[in-house]
Amino acid sequence: MTSIDSTIDEFADLEEVPAPWTLTGKGLIVVMRSKAEKLMADARIPLDIRDSLKCPVSVLMYVDYTHSNAGPYKELLYIPGTAQFSEKLGSKRLLTISNIVVSSASSVKNGRINWGIPKNLCNFDVAQGPESLQEISLHQDGVPQFDLAYRGKGFSFPINTGLVPGFMKTLGQRWQGQEFLYSPSAKGKARFANVHVLQNLGNAFPDMDIGDVVTALEITQFQMTFPVAHIA
């Protein structure tokens, strides 16, 4: 997958949208068992993450932001586990996003500037199949990249990151020689979901096995805040 460099003329004129951001939308969180040896050997995860990666579980998230400071967009991201960060961030081991694609060039540029998130651009096709099956297909220049399909089930319940310990919602990123520390907050409603398709087809993500899915939550609605990051 071709990366976007915000210095390229095509994107140089895009507006910088500083943090904090307030976002609303819906999506899916998939928790998977991790195979450390497999992930640490996968070159699609950056080397500076693989070098210190610990991954009892990994997380895939699909998000449809119906509103953000940079406009609506969709994203798919992968958190393989935690990585070790330098003494600039207190020598902490932090959750980190290793792979992420979004449908908006503005989100790419500003995600990198504000939080060091390594976003790339991709096309998203979203459809509803039989019996409310949600189908998401990603492609770039007509080349398939990822297929995901899921169906929510049961009753919804409230969620709030205020009840989550800080170390489980604080992320670290490395970008262009800097380290970023940030703790998003969110509240909304969720319900459990069944994942029917989970398949990487390109180079944007490491390969995943649907058999490794531990649990999945359909986020039926949420409001999220991405704060100003600590940058060192």
Buried (B, 14 or more C-beta within 10 A) or exposed (E): BEEBEBEEEEBEEBEEBEBEBEBBBBBBBBBBEBBBEEBBEBEBBBEBBBEBBEBEBBBBBBBBBEBBBBEBBBBBBBBBBBBBBEEEBEEBBBBBBBBBBBBBBBBBBBBBBBBBBBBBBBBBEEEEEEEEBBBBBBBBEEEEBBBBBBBBEEEBEEBEBEEBEEEEBBBBBBBEEEBBBBBBBBBBBBBBBEBBBBBBBBBBBBEBEEEBBEEBBBBBBBEBBBBEBBBE
